[in-house]
Amino acid sequence: MSTNIYSTSNLADYMTVREAAKYLGVSTSTLRNWDRLGKLIPYRNPMNNYRLYKGTDLDSILVNIQEQRDSHE
């Protein structure tokens, strides 16, 4: 499931699959798996239909990852 972005003026708030994977410290395959599992829902670029991820959504994932790491220590 994904959501289209209708205003290209907002594209600066989004990251590509590669950028988002680097930001989170995971592979692009992991990011796509998370999409399929519903852990992270991508938006779609209105021009080319590529997956995009909103920075605030990625920040939430980072918090969850850190909380899981902290709970295992």
NULOSE-700567 format. One line per field, with one value per atom (N, C-alpha, C, O): atom name; x, y, z. Coordinates in steps of 0.1 Angstrom, whole numbers. Each point is the difference from the previous one (the first is absolute). Example, Ala and Ser with C-alpha at 12.3 -4.5 7.8 and 13.67 -1.06 7.14 Angstrom:
name = c(N,CA,C,O,N,CA,C,O);
x = c(132,-9,9,10,-14,9,-8,5);
y = c(-57,12,12,0,11,11,11,11);
z = c(78,0,0,7,-14,0,8,1);
end
This chain:
name = c(N,CA,C,O,N,CA,C,O,N,CA,C,O,N,CA,C,O,N,CA,C,O,N,CA,C,O,N,CA,C,O,N,CA,C,O,N,CA,C,O,N,CA,C,O,N,CA,C,O,N,CA,C,O,N,CA,C,O,N,CA,C,O,N,CA,C,O,N,CA,C,O,N,CA,C,O,N,CA,C,O,N,CA,C,O,N,CA,C,O,N,CA,C,O,N,CA,C,O,N,CA,C,O,N,CA,C,O,N,CA,C,O,N,CA,C,O,N,CA,C,O,N,CA,C,O,N,CA,C,O,N,CA,C,O,N,CA,C,O,N,CA,C,O,N,CA,C,O,N,CA,C,O,N,CA,C,O,N,CA,C,O,N,CA,C,O,N,CA,C,O,N,CA,C,O,N,CA,C,O,N,CA,C,O,N,CA,C,O,N,CA,C,O,N,CA,C,O,N,CA,C,O,N,CA,C,O,N,CA,C,O,N,CA,C,O,N,CA,C,O,N,CA,C,O,N,CA,C,O,N,CA,C,O,N,CA,C,O,N,CA,C,O,N,CA,C,O,N,CA,C,O,N,CA,C,O,N,CA,C,O,N,CA,C,O,N,CA,C,O,N,CA,C,O,N,CA,C,O,N,CA,C,O,N,CA,C,O,N,CA,C,O,N,CA,C,O,N,CA,C,O,N,CA,C,O,N,CA,C,O,N,CA,C,O,N,CA,C,O,N,CA,C,O,N,CA,C,O);
x = c(8,-8,9,10,-13,7,-9,-12,17,-8,7,12,-19,5,2,-8,19,2,-4,5,-14,-6,7,-2,9,7,15,6,0,15,7,12,-18,7,4,9,-16,3,11,3,3,9,13,6,-3,12,-2,10,-22,-2,1,-2,5,0,14,8,-6,13,-3,-11,20,-1,3,4,-6,3,15,2,7,14,3,8,-13,3,-6,6,-18,-7,8,1,3,8,13,3,3,13,-3,7,-18,-4,-2,3,-10,-4,11,0,10,11,-4,5,-14,-4,1,3,-4,1,-13,-11,12,-13,-9,-12,17,-8,-8,-12,18,-6,-12,-11,14,-10,-12,-12,14,-11,-8,-12,20,-7,-9,-11,16,-9,-12,-11,12,-12,-10,-12,17,-9,-7,-11,19,-6,-9,-6,6,-8,7,-6,19,7,3,0,1,3,-8,1,-9,-8,6,1,2,6,-10,-12,17,-8,4,10,-16,4,2,-8,19,3,-10,-2,-5,-10,5,-8,21,5,5,-2,8,5,-4,4,-13,-5,10,-3,15,10,-4,-8,13,-3,8,11,-18,6,-4,-11,20,-3,1,10,-19,-1,10,1,7,10,-6,7,-18,-6,-4,1,-5,-3,13,-1,11,13,5,6,-8,4,-7,6,-19,-8,6,1,3,6,13,3,5,13,-2,7,-17,-4,-3,4,-13,-3,12,1,8,12,8,5,-3,8,-7,7,-20,-7,2,2,-3,2,15,2,7,14,2,7,-13,2,-7,5,-16,-7,8,-3,12,7,14,7,-4,13,-1,10);
y = c(-12,12,12,1,9,12,12,-2,14,12,9,2,4,9,13,5,2,14,8,-1,10,8,13,6,-1,13,-2,-5,7,-1,10,-2,12,10,-7,6,-17,-6,-11,-7,5,-11,1,-10,22,2,-7,-2,-1,-6,-15,-7,1,-14,-5,8,-21,-6,-12,-6,3,-11,-13,1,-12,-13,0,-4,7,0,10,-4,16,10,-5,2,-7,-5,-11,-1,-9,-11,4,-4,14,5,7,-1,9,8,-10,3,-14,-10,-10,-7,6,-9,-14,-10,8,-13,-1,10,-22,-1,4,1,1,4,-12,2,-14,-12,-1,-3,7,0,10,-3,15,10,-5,3,-10,-5,-11,-1,-7,-10,6,-4,15,7,5,1,4,4,-11,2,-14,-11,-4,-5,6,-4,11,-2,14,11,8,8,-11,7,14,9,-6,13,1,-8,19,1,11,12,-15,10,9,-4,15,9,-2,-7,13,-2,13,10,-9,12,1,-9,21,1,0,-3,6,0,-14,-3,-5,-13,-12,-11,14,-11,-7,-11,17,-6,1,9,-18,0,12,3,4,11,-2,-5,9,-1,14,7,-4,13,-1,-9,20,1,-3,-6,11,-1,-15,-5,-2,-14,-8,-9,13,-7,3,-9,21,3,-9,-4,1,-8,-15,-6,2,-14,0,-10,21,0,-1,-6,13,0,-15,-5,-1,-14,-9,-9,10,-8,2,-10,23,3,-6,-5,6,-6,-15,-5,-2,-14,-4,-9,17,-3,2,-7,18,3,-11,-3,-2,-10,-14,-8,6,-12,1,-10,21,2,-3,1);
z = c(0,0,0,7,-15,0,-3,-4,6,-2,-10,1,-10,-10,6,8,-13,4,-11,-11,13,-11,-2,-11,21,-2,0,10,-21,-2,9,2,3,8,14,7,-4,13,-1,10,-22,-2,8,3,1,9,13,7,-2,13,-1,10,-22,-2,-5,-5,8,-4,-10,1,-10,-8,8,12,-18,7,4,12,-21,4,11,9,-10,11,13,11,-11,12,6,13,-21,5,7,11,-17,5,13,10,-9,12,11,12,-15,11,3,10,-19,2,-3,6,-16,-4,-16,-6,1,-15,-6,6,-19,-8,0,0,1,0,13,0,11,13,0,5,-11,-1,-8,4,-15,-8,7,-1,9,8,10,3,4,9,-6,6,-19,-7,-2,3,-7,-2,13,0,11,14,6,10,-16,5,11,7,-4,10,-3,8,-21,-5,-14,-8,7,-12,-9,5,-17,-9,-6,-1,-3,-8,-14,-2,-8,-14,-7,2,-9,-8,-11,-7,6,-10,-14,-10,8,-14,-5,-12,21,-4,8,-3,13,8,9,5,-3,8,15,3,5,14,6,-3,13,7,15,3,6,14,6,-2,11,6,12,8,-6,10,14,8,-5,13,3,11,-22,2,3,8,-15,2,14,7,-2,14,10,10,-13,9,0,11,-23,-1,8,7,-8,7,15,7,-2,15,4,10,-19,3,0,9,-18,-1,13,6,-2,11,13,9,-8,12,0,11,-22,0,4,7,-12,4,15,6,-1,14,9,11,-16,8,0,9,-18,-1,7,1,4,7,15,7);
end
